[in-house]
Amino acid sequence: MSAPTDPLARLASPLIVSVQADDGSPLRDTAHIVALARAALLGGAGGCGCARPRTSAPCAP
């Protein structure tokens, strides 16, 4: 099955959002990552990906 060629049809697929913060970032805190993941999911994201294993659990829809 090929991807839709219509740009609007491609937007119908769920978006997977990457939620992460680099070491030293003010957002590098599990509570902040959880808040960002929840905001993405509430905004309609189909799922979240997290770079660090210790913060990956809150990213599950």
C-alpha positions as CSV (number, residue, x, y, z in Angstrom):
1,M,0.0,0.0,0.0
2,S,1.5,3.4,-1.0
3,A,1.2,6.6,0.9
4,P,-1.5,9.0,-0.1
5,T,-0.3,11.7,-2.5
6,D,-2.8,14.3,-1.3
7,P,-1.2,16.4,1.5
8,L,-4.4,16.6,3.5
9,A,-4.9,12.9,3.3
10,R,-1.4,12.3,4.7
11,L,-2.4,14.4,7.7
12,A,-5.1,12.0,8.5
13,S,-2.5,9.5,9.8
14,P,-1.7,9.7,13.5
15,L,1.4,11.9,14.3
16,I,4.0,10.4,16.5
17,V,5.7,13.1,18.6
18,S,9.3,12.9,20.0
19,V,9.4,14.3,23.5
20,Q,12.8,14.8,25.0
21,A,15.2,17.3,26.5
22,D,18.9,17.4,26.3
23,D,21.1,17.1,29.4
24,G,21.4,20.5,31.1
25,S,18.1,21.7,29.6
26,P,15.6,23.4,32.1
27,L,13.0,20.9,30.8
28,R,15.2,17.9,31.7
29,D,12.9,16.7,34.4
30,T,10.5,13.7,34.3
31,A,7.6,15.9,35.4
32,H,8.2,18.3,32.4
33,I,8.6,15.4,30.0
34,V,5.3,13.9,31.2
35,A,3.6,17.3,30.8
36,L,4.9,17.7,27.3
37,A,3.8,14.1,26.4
38,R,0.4,14.6,27.8
39,A,0.0,17.9,26.0
40,A,0.9,16.2,22.7
41,L,-1.6,13.4,23.3
42,L,-4.3,15.8,24.3
43,G,-3.6,17.7,21.2
44,G,-4.3,14.7,19.0
45,A,-0.9,12.9,18.7
46,G,-1.2,9.2,18.0
47,G,1.7,8.5,20.3
48,C,5.0,9.8,21.8
49,G,8.5,8.7,21.6
50,C,11.0,9.4,24.4
51,A,14.8,9.2,24.1
52,R,15.5,8.1,27.7
53,P,14.2,4.8,29.1
54,R,13.4,6.3,32.5
55,T,11.0,8.8,30.9
56,S,9.4,6.4,28.3
57,A,6.5,5.1,30.4
58,P,4.6,8.4,30.5
59,C,4.8,8.6,26.7
60,A,2.4,5.7,26.2
61,P,-1.1,6.8,25.0
